[in-house]
Amino acid sequence: MKILTLYSTSVHTAYKNSICSLPAFIVFTLTVFMILCPIYIIIYNSNELWYQPKIIYEQPIVSFQYKYILMGEYGSSLDINDDVNNMVDGSPALAVMSSFGFLNEITESWQKRGTVKYWKEDFDRNNVPDRLHFQFVYESTNEKLTYLSMFIELDAYIENHHCKLHVPAAVIISKELLPPNFLSGEISFEGKLKLEQKSSFHCPYFMRKVKSNFYYELIPTNSTHIHDYEVTQIRKKLANNVGFIQFEKTNTHWDRRSEDDKVVINLSVDIGEVKSRFHLTFWQKLLSFWTKYLAVLVIFVYFVSKFKFYLFSRRILRAWQIIPWQKIH
């Protein structure tokens, strides 16, 4: 008994007519519709296909640049220009720790001898730090510490498959109000790094060498202008970039207990995945378009073919029907 089908072929039926006939015009119209309609559907549903950004979630690689400014203010709130120009040397109104030579010179009367510690943690052991720790310690002045400002410059890189971007990053805490009657003790700040983007990043690709540019010099090297060292001014320069990474404070702890009359300032910075937007390259856009187009085109080819078969088989459109003689008998 022959029950196994080893090979089969479909019957090929040809319908022919002249080029200038009505059936030829209708078939041509259906073919154009079949080709162009998927393009319209993709563009309409993709919301400006050529301008869509690519969203990437990536953990930035962050390190400490060993550039910092710590400024504690005693008494009422002060402007840094008034501190330097109008106050008497030796006044305990400020406590300054800095890695910048010029700032150390003009605030010599308020400089505090202390220690700065930095270490990092890598929880998943992938050689990318997951948390940074900073600790500033200096002797108390036995005055009430009212405000605290901090600037720490960081080095941050964001990678994707096409390029590696060096993004400006910093920890900036501006005039943090401390609890009343704080003379000495421990202050702890906890937070995370957050990426701010004004527009999508550019990566270079074949035949188009365009890459996003950033402003890295938050404090000009060897600057002699006191205005350049203000925390508010540094924040403005950081925000002028098309994208930047900044510190977002989530928690603050105070502990007034101190056995050795020292002010200890702890900072914990968590580094997690950040959401970044990149402009698609021309080749990525082309690949994305063709992938979607071919998927939709297959559906249209199937239904248009069925529709044409219906028109000709029911003789709605008239044409010469040619059937292979082998299938007649």
Buried (B, 14 or more C-beta within 10 A) or exposed (E): EEEEEEEEEEEEEEBEBEEEBEBBEBBEEBEEEBBEBBBEBBBEEBEEBEEBBBEBEBBBBBBBBEBBBBBBBBBEEBEBEEBBEEBEEEEEBBBBBBBBEBBBEBBEBBBBEBEBEBEBEEEEEEEBBBBBBBBBBBBBBEBEBBBBBBBBBBBBBBBBEBBEBEBBBBBBBBBBEBEEEBBBBBBBBBBBBEBBBEEBBBBEBEEEEEBBEBEBEBBEEEBEEBEBBBBEBBBEBBEEBBBBBBBEBEEBEEEEEBEEEBBBBBBBBBBEEBEBBBBBBEEBBEEBBEEBBEEBBEEBBEEBEEEBEEBBEEEEBEBEEEEEEEEEE
